[in-house]
């Protein structure tokens, strides 16, 4: 018997070996070898791309593997196969795995970099991209729309990958629904690191978008869990959910200027996510709720200070009989067992209510339907400093049931709206951002509300059981909170480091010898400082700024003078993508046909930054001229004199809801004899979910300016949402208006002195072109 079993075992072993004898490990060194191997790939094959730079490589990968024997395309060494130039990866078929690629130094010539579909008859199912990096692989033109990763088909996965730096129009990751083969898809977006996405200056810059307005009734079952989002600041929506039955769980949002938005989708599960903000920005967002049937449970919010659409918790008003692409009334939503720590006005109900705009908007835009059949229960608001308005009611809260919610408002009683119970909560500070209630010292938290189906909330944010012992808030047991640490190695590829190395800047010295300043800028590393030691510098051509550079006078009391003598319509400082210039204690002179600062006219793939302090700028045609497609993250003029220029700061080249700069500030400056466009900051078109840019004009003086201003407005801010004009002096400016402000938005003026300069007018409602 033993002999027979031995013979049978050997036979099965030989059969198994014979069955797999055709499997291949194929090592490929160039594009023809790669495509040839892909064309011949069989289940179980392992195609290995050689280490090195692969440039201008279109990877069309179609194959039919099996669950047991997928077809693999992998890097020889993860992170050492660099995909550069005009390259992309499109998948079709079944059970394909891509592992360890690094996309950098280029962009896709297609509408996507990675797409789970080759064509409509070659869709990917059960395919996986893992251990892969896409870094700064962005289109040259900021306004060109694409997606980095496009999901089609069903049961596809993106995991343990790093995506960072998309600066052009379009989502980083998009799930598409273009037929029955794409719904009920159960895609997995898990364990990824979504690195910084810079501010774009307008809409259409989500990090993840699932569907669109036409898919609001489609089931998806996409799972977005266990991801790390860092500084995803592209727009107000980090995640835009536009289909049904999706899950968002165990994600960490670290200092992201946007929100997780349940925009058109319904029946979402939003559980155990952590939102970490801070004091350095008022734009960090939380969760915004639209539509029906969501369960928002066990989430933790720390120092989230966004307003309205970016509120820590924003429950929106809807539109009666809403069109597909607008706002469905919130209904049948549960918000339970969540915790807000030191957030600003954390609960905002009826966000978006805009009855005051009925005269300038069509009825299909009026959000007058408040939330109904919604429960907010067993939540904690805890503040170490008093918040005067922890709850803001923009409309009516009659359709919301508030049960067993506790507030500790720095020991200050809060009774407005009767939706929160005052109570002293003993908190243990676990780390910089994590506070956990002390288990034995908070009897007030033991009285939990048990609503319909609440029993399914059987664990807290860190996995501790709620079955035997339960308490209010996201954290049910202190011990599990004390063990929790954010381990960034769980997110993205293990071989890729997200840690940034800080290098001490060098101080270089440039003399006035012709060409030496340009040479020093060229040889300097990003962050270096160049000091100007001589009194007079002649600049015969543009200085190209493609990194962070500080130029300053060696002696700040004796400012060096830079005279730009370039050709007509040329620019003294040409700002390139990712260029940052800081000018300190300098005099910059030009001629009326030339510009002091300007970005490139084309291919401004990324934002630039401009900081000018204690300088004089005079005799230019433009101080700053933006072009269509260019974008500045920050423009800051401080203690600077701008005089005898034809135009000042011109930021008006966009439409479709976009704008040319995010943060613009002018403080303690003097504008004298600037003939037009003193400040012209413009956002074209009405898109209420775009809540930028930001203009601050403070403590400055404007004299004898605006004489050639065609529309008779000195400071133009058409369509800009956030404007502050405060503590300024306007004297002898021959204009009708100093400014025309949008009162319904965040436009304000205070304590300005106007002499022979017209007036500041506030127009509560402005009629703009609707973009959708």
Phi, psi and omega per residue, in radians:
X1 nan -0.757 3.128
X2 -1.095 -0.658 3.132
X3 -1.121 -0.717 -3.141
X4 -1.120 -0.728 3.119
X5 -1.123 -0.681 3.107
X6 -1.106 -0.765 3.126
X7 -1.105 -0.734 3.131
X8 -1.092 -0.741 3.135
X9 -1.094 -0.764 3.123
X10 -1.108 -0.702 3.134
X11 -1.075 -0.805 3.130
X12 -1.108 -0.669 3.123
X13 -1.118 -0.785 3.131
X14 -1.132 -0.682 3.112
X15 -1.097 -0.739 3.122
X16 -1.090 -0.761 3.124
X17 -1.099 -0.715 3.134
X18 -1.131 -0.647 -3.125
X19 -1.135 -0.528 -3.090
X20 -1.821 0.183 -3.032
X21 -1.210 -0.316 -3.108
X22 -1.603 -0.069 -3.140
X23 -1.156 2.500 -3.017
X24 -2.217 2.506 2.854
X25 -1.849 1.832 -3.001
X26 -1.828 2.087 3.135
X27 -1.687 2.106 -3.065
X28 -2.069 2.497 -3.019
X29 -2.009 -0.276 -3.122
X30 -2.617 3.112 -3.029
X31 -1.133 -0.788 3.109
X32 -1.037 -0.743 3.113
X33 -1.102 -0.698 3.138
X34 -1.090 -0.902 -3.095
X35 -1.142 -0.620 3.091
X36 -1.095 -0.749 3.121
X37 -1.153 -0.691 3.118
X38 -1.118 -0.689 -3.121
X39 -1.126 -0.511 -3.064
X40 -1.752 0.013 -2.974
X41 -1.102 2.431 3.120
X42 -2.109 2.832 3.099
X43 -0.895 2.298 3.137
X44 1.597 -0.198 -3.134
X45 -1.175 2.653 -3.091
X46 -2.258 1.803 -3.092
X47 -1.684 2.148 -3.016
X48 -1.961 2.077 3.090
X49 -1.494 2.262 -3.086
X50 -1.124 2.550 3.066
X51 -1.027 2.556 3.109
X52 2.312 -3.009 -3.122
X53 -1.624 2.175 3.033
X54 -1.909 1.945 -3.025
X55 -1.909 2.468 3.101
X56 0.920 0.971 -3.053
X57 -1.975 1.961 3.003
X58 -1.543 1.982 -3.130
X59 -1.741 1.869 3.063
X60 -1.839 1.853 -2.971
X61 -2.013 1.742 3.030
X62 -1.986 2.308 3.107
X63 -2.927 2.838 3.117
X64 -2.206 1.574 3.007
X65 -1.524 -3.008 3.071
X66 -2.205 2.965 3.128
X67 -1.053 -0.719 -3.130
X68 -1.355 -0.532 -3.096
X69 -2.315 1.332 3.078
X70 -1.222 2.869 3.003
X71 -1.673 2.215 -3.050
X72 -1.890 2.364 2.941
X73 -2.121 2.015 -3.041
X74 -2.427 2.795 3.051
X75 -1.302 2.533 3.038
X76 -0.981 -0.833 2.994
X77 -2.244 2.080 -3.127
X78 -0.924 2.258 3.139
X79 1.559 -0.073 3.117
X80 -2.008 0.174 2.974
X81 -1.897 1.812 -3.020
X82 -1.699 2.100 3.096
X83 -1.707 2.000 -3.011
X84 -2.250 3.113 3.123
X85 1.184 -2.578 -3.136
X86 -1.591 1.652 -2.985
X87 -2.402 2.772 3.101
X88 -2.859 2.943 -3.137
X89 -2.377 1.982 3.102
X90 -2.073 2.335 -3.012
X91 -1.999 2.543 3.010
X92 -2.637 2.549 -3.139
X93 2.024 -2.538 -3.041
X94 -2.453 2.506 3.002
X95 0.915 1.039 3.038
X96 -1.926 2.511 3.114
X97 -2.252 2.230 3.074
X98 -1.999 2.303 -2.939
X99 -2.484 2.144 2.850
X100 1.566 0.299 -3.115
X101 -1.499 2.783 -3.107
X102 -2.345 1.846 3.105
X103 -1.576 2.153 -3.128
X104 -2.742 2.924 3.004
X105 0.893 0.914 3.099
X106 3.042 -2.758 3.103
X107 -2.872 2.856 3.105
X108 -1.503 2.349 3.048
X109 -1.341 -0.123 3.121
X110 -1.681 -2.991 3.114
X111 -1.463 0.029 -3.140
X112 -2.713 2.840 3.006
X113 -1.625 -0.996 3.075
X114 -1.967 2.203 3.138
X115 -2.347 2.300 3.127
X116 -1.516 0.881 3.084
X117 -3.023 2.348 3.037
X118 -1.633 -0.757 3.081
X119 -2.701 3.083 -3.071
X120 -1.116 -0.406 3.088
X121 -1.838 0.273 3.098
X122 -2.477 1.352 -3.034
X123 -1.802 2.658 -3.127
X124 -1.608 2.407 3.038
X125 -2.344 2.404 3.106
X126 0.961 0.710 3.139
X127 -1.905 2.706 -3.009
X128 -2.412 2.320 2.940
X129 -1.979 2.168 -3.048
X130 -2.426 2.736 2.940
X131 1.037 0.593 -2.977
X132 -2.134 2.615 3.137
X133 -2.105 2.356 2.902
X134 -2.149 1.953 -3.039
X135 -2.223 2.058 3.070
X136 0.962 0.503 -3.123
X137 -1.571 1.131 -2.892
X138 -1.963 2.663 -3.118
X139 -1.072 2.597 3.129
X140 -1.116 -0.557 -3.104
X141 -1.798 2.123 -3.110
X142 -1.013 -0.506 -3.077
X143 -1.571 -0.047 3.075
X144 -1.359 2.198 -3.044
X145 -1.560 2.321 2.965
X146 -2.769 3.040 3.000
X147 -2.119 2.594 3.092
X148 -1.399 -0.712 3.115
X149 -2.272 2.197 3.126
X150 -2.044 2.098 3.084
X151 -1.612 2.283 2.931
X152 -2.314 3.124 3.060
X153 1.224 -2.606 -3.087
X154 -2.458 2.667 3.021
X155 0.989 0.690 3.053
X156 -1.728 2.798 -2.985
X157 -2.472 2.445 2.943
X158 -2.163 2.075 -3.063
X159 -2.543 2.703 3.078
X160 0.842 0.701 -3.140
X161 -2.078 2.826 -3.109
X162 -2.123 2.197 3.120
X163 -2.264 2.177 -3.039
X164 -2.693 2.488 2.915
X165 1.694 0.184 3.111
X166 -1.198 2.118 -3.065
X167 -2.079 -0.068 -3.136
X168 -1.715 3.100 -3.086
X169 -1.100 2.433 3.060
X170 1.951 2.746 -3.064
X171 -1.260 2.694 3.012
X172 -1.240 -0.839 3.101
X173 -2.238 2.346 -3.136
X174 -2.363 2.329 3.035
X175 -1.777 2.143 -3.060
X176 -1.788 2.622 3.113
X177 -2.341 1.672 -3.073
X178 -2.125 0.328 3.139
X179 2.881 3.012 -3.078
X180 -1.052 -0.445 -3.116
X181 -1.277 -0.071 -3.100
X182 -1.995 -0.184 3.129
X183 -1.549 2.961 -3.032
X184 0.823 0.843 -2.894
X185 -1.498 -0.480 3.122
X186 0.974 0.626 3.072
X187 -1.132 2.666 -3.135
X188 -2.097 2.066 3.034
X189 -2.053 1.662 -2.894
X190 -2.430 2.559 3.041
X191 1.003 0.562 3.096
X192 -1.718 2.768 3.042
X193 -1.986 1.876 3.074
X194 -1.617 1.743 -3.059
X195 -1.318 -3.078 -3.040
X196 -0.911 2.254 2.926
X197 -1.961 2.005 -3.028
X198 -1.181 2.763 3.031
X199 -0.984 2.383 -3.095
X200 -1.743 -0.493 -3.084
X201 1.488 0.935 -3.138
X202 2.545 -3.096 -3.123
X203 -1.377 -3.056 3.053
X204 1.153 0.834 3.128
X205 -2.519 0.695 3.086
X206 -1.207 2.703 3.000
X207 -1.392 -0.759 3.058
X208 -2.331 2.314 3.043
X209 -2.305 2.272 -3.118
X210 -1.996 1.741 3.127
X211 1.487 -2.901 3.094
X212 -2.602 -3.022 -3.048
X213 -1.081 -0.474 -3.115
X214 -1.374 -0.140 -3.116
X215 -1.907 0.315 -3.032
X216 -1.161 -0.268 3.071
X217 -1.855 0.118 -3.078
X218 -1.560 2.400 3.021
X219 -1.405 2.416 -3.107
X220 -2.124 -0.908 -3.072
X221 1.076 0.583 3.010
X222 -1.286 2.449 -3.138
X223 -1.971 2.024 3.073
X224 -1.996 1.691 -2.998
X225 -2.473 2.679 3.039
X226 1.012 0.658 3.082
X227 -1.880 2.753 3.080
X228 -2.018 2.148 3.122
X229 -1.957 2.064 -3.132
X230 -2.071 2.146 3.055
X231 0.860 0.787 3.056
X232 -1.446 1.560 -2.935
X233 -1.955 0.285 -3.045
X234 -0.977 -0.756 3.111
X235 -2.797 -2.964 -3.033
X236 -1.231 -0.357 3.124
X237 -1.903 1.944 3.019
X238 -1.275 -0.923 3.035
X239 -2.049 2.301 3.095
X240 -2.089 1.899 -3.088
X241 -1.653 2.061 -3.074
X242 -2.251 0.409 2.993
X243 -2.439 -3.031 -2.945
X244 -1.956 2.698 3.029
X245 1.129 0.671 3.093
X246 -1.682 2.739 -3.094
X247 -2.106 2.312 3.087
X248 -2.231 1.817 -2.937
X249 -2.447 2.443 3.027
X250 1.017 0.525 3.049
X251 -1.592 2.650 3.053
X252 -2.031 2.191 3.096
X253 -1.918 1.847 -3.038
X254 -1.843 1.911 3.070
X255 0.879 0.991 3.117
X256 -1.861 2.233 -3.114
X257 -1.536 1.138 3.135
X258 -3.095 -3.022 -3.039
X259 -2.337 2.832 2.884
X260 -1.451 2.013 -2.948
X261 -2.046 2.128 3.070
X262 -1.580 1.362 -2.825
X263 -1.347 -0.986 3.084
X264 -2.104 -0.257 -3.079
X265 -1.347 2.777 3.078
X266 -2.237 2.879 3.061
X267 1.019 0.704 3.076
X268 -1.457 2.591 2.964
X269 -1.836 2.048 3.128
X270 -2.104 1.744 -2.937
X271 -2.366 2.377 2.954
X272 1.048 0.640 3.037
X273 -1.656 2.643 -3.132
X274 -2.057 2.219 3.125
X275 -2.012 1.976 -3.097
X276 -1.948 2.081 3.083
X277 -1.934 -2.460 -3.120
X278 3.011 -3.074 -3.089
X279 -1.536 -0.197 -3.018
X280 -1.438 -0.135 3.139
X281 -2.557 2.440 3.053
X282 -1.680 0.286 -3.034
X283 -2.010 0.020 3.105
X284 -1.130 2.351 -3.029
X285 -2.029 3.001 -3.112
X286 -2.150 -1.972 -3.108
X287 -2.130 2.263 3.069
X288 -1.992 2.259 -2.998
X289 -1.936 2.216 2.969
X290 -2.332 2.820 3.037
X291 1.328 -2.662 -2.846
X292 -2.348 2.677 2.899
X293 1.367 0.244 -3.095
X294 -1.386 2.627 2.970
X295 -2.073 1.995 -3.092
X296 -1.917 1.772 -2.955
X297 -2.371 2.579 2.966
X298 1.043 0.480 3.141
X299 -1.656 2.620 -3.065
X300 -2.178 2.282 -3.074
X301 -2.198 2.218 3.122
X302 -2.181 2.103 3.085
X303 0.869 0.859 2.986
X304 -1.607 2.080 -2.945
X305 -2.146 0.213 3.117
X306 -1.135 2.727 -3.131
X307 -1.905 2.717 3.038
X308 0.832 -1.889 -3.057
X309 -1.125 -0.381 3.116
X310 -1.805 0.290 -3.077
X311 -1.051 2.696 3.052
X312 -0.936 -0.788 2.952
X313 -2.305 1.967 3.132
X314 -2.013 1.928 3.034
X315 -1.770 2.021 -2.920
X316 -1.546 2.755 2.850
X317 -1.390 2.625 3.098
X318 -1.918 -3.098 -3.137
X319 -1.935 2.166 3.090
X320 -1.024 2.347 -3.127
X321 0.901 0.875 -2.991
X322 -1.126 2.484 2.909
X323 -1.093 2.840 -3.096
X324 -0.976 -0.658 -2.998
X325 -1.612 0.209 -3.123
X326 -1.976 -2.489 -2.919
X327 -1.975 2.001 3.037
X328 -1.368 2.490 3.130
X329 -1.037 2.415 3.085
X330 -1.250 2.285 3.105
X331 -2.657 2.640 2.992
X332 0.974 0.718 3.135
X333 -1.825 2.496 3.049
X334 -2.017 2.213 3.042
X335 -2.106 1.803 -2.971
X336 -2.463 2.557 3.042
X337 1.014 0.797 3.062
X338 -1.961 2.810 -3.119
X339 -2.322 2.299 3.061
X340 -2.067 2.133 -3.132
X341 -2.001 2.105 3.058
X342 0.890 0.690 3.043
X343 -1.608 2.724 -3.141
X344 -1.639 2.085 -3.130
X345 0.765 1.102 -2.944
X346 -1.111 -0.577 -3.141
X347 -1.847 2.074 3.072
X348 -2.205 2.028 -3.020
X349 -1.879 2.360 -3.129
X350 1.366 0.465 3.130
X351 -1.016 2.425 3.115
X352 1.612 -0.075 3.090
X353 -0.972 2.146 -2.995
X354 -2.405 0.689 3.126
X355 -1.021 -0.493 -3.134
X356 -1.153 -0.293 -3.106
X357 -1.690 0.227 -3.053
X358 -1.063 -0.445 -3.112
X359 -1.387 -0.333 -3.081
X360 -2.004 -0.053 3.130
X361 -2.180 2.624 3.069
X362 -1.196 2.769 3.139
X363 -0.967 -0.517 -3.125
X364 -1.224 -0.057 3.126
X365 -1.896 -0.071 -3.012
X366 -1.543 2.003 -3.104
X367 -1.565 1.566 -3.056
X368 -2.007 0.018 -3.079
X369 -1.709 1.896 -3.101
X370 -1.334 2.892 3.123
X371 -1.110 2.558 3.136
X372 -2.355 2.757 3.062
X373 0.829 0.799 -3.102
X374 -2.088 2.456 -3.115
X375 -2.027 2.262 3.017
X376 -2.108 1.890 -2.951
X377 -2.515 2.630 2.993
X378 1.044 0.649 -3.131
X379 -1.886 2.766 3.103
X380 -2.106 2.358 2.863
X381 -2.050 2.134 -3.103
X382 -2.249 2.209 -3.108
X383 -2.212 2.352 3.021
X384 -1.496 -0.288 3.001
X385 -2.254 2.613 -3.035
X386 -1.124 2.321 2.996
X387 -1.895 2.047 -3.083
X388 -1.184 -0.442 -3.063
X389 -2.354 1.204 3.114
X390 -1.131 -0.434 3.075
X391 -2.177 2.271 3.050
X392 -2.086 2.181 3.124
X393 -1.822 1.847 -3.117
X394 -1.467 -0.276 -3.035
X395 -2.471 -1.797 3.030
X396 -2.469 2.556 -3.120
X397 -1.947 0.306 -3.065
X398 -1.097 -0.467 -3.124
X399 -1.554 0.124 -3.126
X400 -1.962 2.238 3.067
X401 -1.671 2.061 3.120
X402 -1.809 2.161 -3.099
X403 -2.404 2.242 2.953
X404 0.946 0.787 3.036
X405 -1.751 2.406 -3.044
X406 -2.070 2.439 3.025
X407 -2.187 2.303 2.898
X408 -1.996 1.717 -3.021
X409 -1.713 1.055 -3.089
X410 0.931 0.718 3.097
X411 1.191 0.188 3.084
X412 -1.683 2.225 3.141
X413 -1.109 2.488 3.077
X414 -2.337 2.151 -3.038
X415 -2.228 -0.074 -3.062
X416 -1.078 2.445 3.110
X417 1.215 -0.199 3.101
X418 0.976 0.785 -3.122
X419 -2.031 -0.101 -3.102
X420 -2.311 2.507 3.066
X421 -1.739 2.183 3.102
X422 -1.241 2.446 3.086
X423 -2.942 2.512 3.087
X424 -1.432 2.153 -3.120
X425 -1.968 2.203 3.064
X426 -1.440 2.006 -3.099
X427 -1.947 2.437 2.958
X428 -1.748 2.224 3.089
X429 -1.501 1.932 -3.064
X430 -1.413 -0.756 3.094
X431 -2.663 -2.854 -3.047
X432 -0.987 -0.601 -3.022
X433 -2.124 -0.152 -3.008
X434 -1.874 2.112 3.050
X435 -2.042 2.304 3.137
X436 -2.200 2.362 3.092
X437 -1.090 2.424 3.061
X438 -1.210 2.244 -2.978
X439 -1.001 -0.801 -2.937
X440 -1.649 0.009 -3.001
X441 -2.079 0.331 -3.085
X442 -2.363 1.129 -3.134
X443 -1.031 -0.510 -3.110
X444 -1.081 -0.402 -3.083
X445 -1.511 -0.061 -3.090
X446 -1.452 -0.277 -3.118
X447 -1.509 1.508 -3.085
X448 -1.645 2.606 3.059
X449 -1.536 2.315 3.129
X450 -1.956 1.741 3.114
X451 -1.657 -3.122 -3.128
X452 -1.059 2.228 3.088
X453 1.221 0.164 3.115
X454 -1.135 -0.366 -3.134
X455 -1.077 -0.382 3.128
X456 -1.283 -0.232 3.030
X457 -1.469 1.326 -2.945
X458 -1.787 0.050 3.051
X459 -2.412 2.778 3.098
X460 -1.656 -2.952 -3.033
X461 -1.102 -0.522 -3.106
X462 -1.840 0.257 3.038
X463 1.588 0.024 3.106
X464 -1.239 2.466 -3.072
X465 -1.205 2.484 2.997
X466 -1.805 0.047 -2.988
X467 -1.217 -0.879 -3.095
X468 -1.530 -0.687 3.126
X469 -2.271 2.291 -3.082
X470 -2.364 2.587 3.110
X471 -2.606 2.855 -3.114
X472 -1.231 2.558 3.108
X473 1.748 3.031 -3.059
X474 -1.292 -0.463 -3.036
X475 -1.890 2.079 -3.090
X476 -1.691 -0.408 3.140
X477 -2.402 2.232 -3.141
X478 -1.092 -0.656 -3.041
X479 -1.054 -0.739 3.142
X480 -1.191 -0.609 3.102
X481 -1.141 -0.673 -3.124
X482 -1.157 -0.451 3.138
X483 -1.487 -0.251 -3.018
X484 -1.357 2.319 3.023
X485 -2.427 2.514 3.039
X486 -1.371 2.041 3.104
X487 -1.888 1.764 -3.076
X488 -1.114 -0.316 3.133
X489 -1.211 -0.256 3.093
X490 -1.276 -0.289 -3.007
X491 -2.000 2.327 3.124
X492 1.368 -3.100 -3.123
X493 -1.228 2.495 3.104
X494 -1.170 -0.469 -3.074
X495 -1.411 -0.165 -3.046
X496 -1.873 2.211 3.138
X497 -1.683 2.297 3.078
X498 -1.670 -0.022 -3.127
X499 -1.287 2.339 3.131
X500 -1.680 2.320 -3.133
X501 -1.579 2.129 3.103
X502 -1.526 2.128 -3.129
X503 -1.928 2.279 3.128
X504 -1.109 2.202 -3.112
X505 -1.166 2.559 3.055
X506 -1.607 2.659 3.053
X507 -1.903 2.023 3.117
X508 -1.833 2.784 3.104
X509 -2.141 2.298 3.103
X510 -2.045 2.259 3.056
X511 -1.490 -3.138 -3.115
X512 -1.515 0.091 3.078
X513 -1.000 2.375 -3.058
X514 -1.016 2.207 3.091
X515 1.600 -0.247 -3.066
X516 -1.225 -0.626 3.139
X517 -1.109 -0.784 3.098
X518 -1.077 -0.671 3.126
X519 -1.129 -0.731 3.137
X520 -1.150 -0.680 3.099
X521 -1.098 -0.700 -3.127
X522 -1.124 -0.702 -3.059
X523 -1.510 -0.246 -3.100
X524 -1.241 2.618 2.998
X525 -1.519 2.758 3.119
X526 -1.037 2.274 -3.107
X527 1.748 -0.205 -3.103
X528 -1.244 2.796 -3.127
X529 -2.007 2.305 3.087
X530 -2.002 2.108 3.121
X531 -1.719 2.427 3.133
X532 -1.754 2.034 -2.996
X533 -1.631 -0.318 -3.088
X534 -1.744 3.022 -3.059
X535 -1.488 -0.623 -3.004
X536 -2.334 2.272 3.127
X537 -2.192 2.309 3.057
X538 -1.812 2.255 -3.135
X539 -1.956 1.757 -3.099
X540 -1.393 -0.248 3.141
X541 -2.576 2.971 -3.046
X542 -1.141 2.517 2.957
X543 -1.607 2.147 -3.064
X544 -1.573 2.157 -3.086
X545 -2.007 1.844 -3.130
X546 -2.156 0.268 3.110
X547 -2.674 -3.089 3.138
X548 -1.541 2.077 -3.088
X549 -2.337 2.407 2.986
X550 -1.928 2.218 3.016
X551 -1.960 2.244 3.136
X552 -2.610 2.704 3.051
X553 -1.233 2.454 3.117
X554 -1.099 -0.630 3.067
X555 -2.005 1.860 -3.049
X556 -1.133 -0.351 3.133
X557 -1.446 -0.321 3.076
X558 -2.140 1.521 -2.981
X559 -1.209 2.307 3.042
X560 -1.190 2.550 -3.118
X561 -1.925 2.219 3.092
X562 -1.920 2.118 3.138
X563 -1.933 2.056 -3.100
X564 -1.595 2.112 -3.074
X565 -2.050 0.409 -3.088
X566 -1.159 -3.117 -3.103
X567 -1.221 2.924 3.085
X568 -0.999 2.433 3.127
X569 1.121 0.283 3.060
X570 -1.626 2.993 -2.997
X571 -2.209 2.413 -3.136
X572 -1.173 -0.865 3.123
X573 -2.028 1.863 -3.137
X574 -1.595 1.967 -3.059
X575 -1.527 2.133 3.125
X576 -1.807 2.968 3.115
X577 -0.943 2.333 -3.122
X578 1.180 0.237 3.087
X579 -1.416 2.404 3.058
X580 -2.330 2.191 3.097
X581 -2.098 2.337 3.044
X582 -2.096 2.011 3.100
X583 -1.826 2.247 -3.123
X584 -2.312 2.172 3.012
X585 1.001 0.970 3.126
X586 -2.291 2.788 2.975
X587 -2.007 2.186 -3.100
X588 -2.095 2.057 -3.107
X589 -2.075 2.550 3.114
X590 -2.492 -2.594 3.083
X591 -2.388 2.857 -2.989
X592 -1.120 -0.323 -3.121
X593 -1.671 0.146 -3.021
X594 -2.195 2.874 -3.068
X595 -2.017 2.495 3.049
X596 -1.317 -0.846 -3.124
X597 -2.370 2.485 3.034
X598 -2.856 2.520 3.004
X599 -1.374 3.082 3.018
X600 -1.102 2.636 3.104
X601 -1.288 -0.489 3.122
X602 -2.387 2.826 3.026
X603 1.039 0.733 2.982
X604 -1.535 1.365 -3.017
X605 -1.145 -0.541 -3.077
X606 -2.320 2.896 -3.065
X607 -1.282 2.717 2.986
X608 -2.025 2.942 3.122
X609 -2.375 2.539 -3.090
X610 -2.385 2.132 3.100
X611 -2.214 2.176 -3.129
X612 -2.282 2.126 -3.107
X613 -2.384 2.358 3.068
X614 0.991 0.793 -3.106
X615 -2.133 2.938 2.978
X616 -2.154 2.262 3.089
X617 -2.175 2.156 -3.063
X618 -2.583 2.663 2.972
X619 1.280 0.359 3.128
X620 -1.662 2.769 2.982
X621 -1.232 -0.736 3.029
X622 -2.364 2.403 2.946
X623 -1.255 -0.863 3.068
X624 -2.479 2.254 3.079
X625 -2.175 2.069 3.081
X626 -1.554 2.714 3.058
X627 -2.128 2.801 3.139
X628 -1.018 2.252 -3.124
X629 1.655 -0.185 3.118
X630 -1.575 2.736 -3.126
X631 -2.683 2.307 3.044
X632 -1.916 2.262 3.055
X633 -1.245 -0.805 -3.104
X634 -2.393 2.308 2.994
X635 -2.226 2.125 -3.014
X636 -2.388 1.971 3.022
X637 -1.907 2.213 -3.081
X638 -2.435 2.315 3.090
X639 0.880 0.814 -3.046
X640 -2.214 2.494 3.092
X641 -1.772 2.211 3.063
X642 -2.096 2.068 -3.035
X643 -2.553 2.712 3.031
X644 0.969 0.745 3.118
X645 -2.007 2.539 3.097
X646 -1.165 -0.730 -3.134
X647 -2.357 2.642 3.133
X648 -1.692 -2.018 -3.063
X649 -1.736 1.838 -3.031
X650 -1.816 1.867 -3.124
X651 -2.231 1.076 -3.041
X652 -2.498 1.255 -3.127
X653 -2.221 0.037 -2.982
X654 -1.968 2.933 2.968
X655 -2.554 -2.867 3.112
X656 0.990 0.568 3.097
X657 1.473 -0.081 3.127
X658 -1.497 2.897 3.068
X659 -2.647 2.929 -2.916
X660 -1.679 -0.039 3.114
X661 -2.792 2.661 3.118
X662 -1.659 -1.094 -3.049
X663 -1.942 1.960 -3.133
X664 -2.113 2.173 3.132
X665 -2.365 2.458 3.077
X666 -2.280 2.043 -3.040
X667 -2.402 2.281 3.117
X668 0.932 0.802 3.118
X669 -1.949 2.852 3.080
X670 -2.162 2.163 3.016
X671 -1.927 2.101 -3.083
X672 -2.337 2.140 3.110
X673 0.976 0.886 2.962
X674 -1.755 2.080 -2.838
X675 -1.371 -0.576 3.111
X676 -2.740 2.925 3.135
X677 0.848 0.851 -3.127
X678 -0.969 -0.931 2.873
X679 -2.419 2.059 3.141
X680 -2.181 1.670 -3.068
X681 -1.992 2.117 -2.915
X682 -2.401 2.385 2.973
X683 -2.196 2.092 -3.048
X684 -1.631 2.272 3.037
X685 1.649 2.675 -3.088
X686 -1.709 2.031 3.011
X687 -2.503 1.765 -2.932
X688 -1.201 -0.286 3.127
X689 -1.488 -0.110 3.019
X690 -1.571 2.076 -2.995
X691 -2.093 0.678 3.025
X692 -2.258 -3.030 -0.233
X693 -1.393 -2.850 -3.027
X694 -2.311 2.150 3.112
X695 -2.199 2.226 3.060
X696 -2.201 2.106 3.082
X697 -2.120 1.934 -3.010
X698 -2.404 2.546 2.955
X699 0.963 0.589 -3.061
X700 -2.084 2.874 -3.101
X701 -2.158 2.318 3.123
X702 -2.165 2.059 -3.128
X703 -2.325 2.537 3.028
X704 0.871 0.690 -3.087
X705 -2.119 2.744 3.097
X706 1.567 0.232 -3.058
X707 -1.147 -0.427 3.105
X708 -1.887 0.309 -3.110
X709 -1.331 1.967 -3.001
X710 -1.169 -0.623 -3.098
X711 -1.706 0.156 3.011
X712 1.111 0.506 3.059
X713 -2.143 2.216 -3.049
X714 -1.296 -0.927 3.127
X715 -1.952 1.954 -3.037
X716 -1.772 2.226 -3.044
X717 -2.351 0.538 -3.041
X718 -0.954 2.089 3.055
X719 1.469 -0.117 -3.138
X720 -1.359 2.315 -2.981
X721 -1.385 -0.683 -3.008
X722 -2.052 1.903 -3.110
X723 -2.348 2.283 3.033
X724 -2.226 2.143 3.061
X725 -2.145 1.895 -2.937
X726 -2.525 2.408 3.001
X727 1.058 0.686 3.128
X728 -1.915 2.836 3.058
X729 -2.096 2.216 3.103
X730 -2.084 2.093 -3.027
X731 -2.381 2.210 3.033
X732 0.983 0.815 3.045
X733 -1.843 1.985 -2.990
X734 -1.354 1.149 -3.133
X735 -2.277 2.809 3.093
X736 -1.361 -0.690 -3.097
X737 -2.254 2.379 2.933
X738 -1.241 -0.716 3.106
X739 -2.773 2.638 3.012
X740 -2.046 1.833 -2.997
X741 -1.692 2.692 -3.119
X742 -1.726 1.638 -2.984
X743 -1.116 -0.605 -3.111
X744 -1.159 -0.439 3.068
X745 -1.634 -2.912 -3.048
X746 -1.549 0.984 3.119
X747 -1.875 2.229 -3.050
X748 -2.455 2.591 2.966
X749 -2.384 2.546 -3.042
X750 -2.734 2.320 2.922
X751 1.007 0.769 3.053
X752 -1.759 2.550 3.096
X753 -1.853 2.123 -3.094
X754 -2.065 2.103 3.115
X755 -2.221 2.028 3.118
X756 0.899 0.807 -3.057
X757 -2.471 0.403 -3.097
X758 1.290 -2.607 -3.059
X759 -2.495 2.974 2.984
X760 -1.745 2.113 -3.090
X761 -1.914 2.397 3.082
X762 -1.914 2.140 3.090
X763 -1.902 1.882 -3.013
X764 -1.027 -0.746 -3.123
X765 -2.112 2.264 3.082
X766 -2.027 2.319 3.137
X767 -1.589 2.063 3.141
X768 -2.134 2.806 3.103
X769 -1.194 2.216 3.120
X770 -1.349 2.372 -2.948
X771 -1.638 -0.135 -3.028
X772 -2.167 nan nan
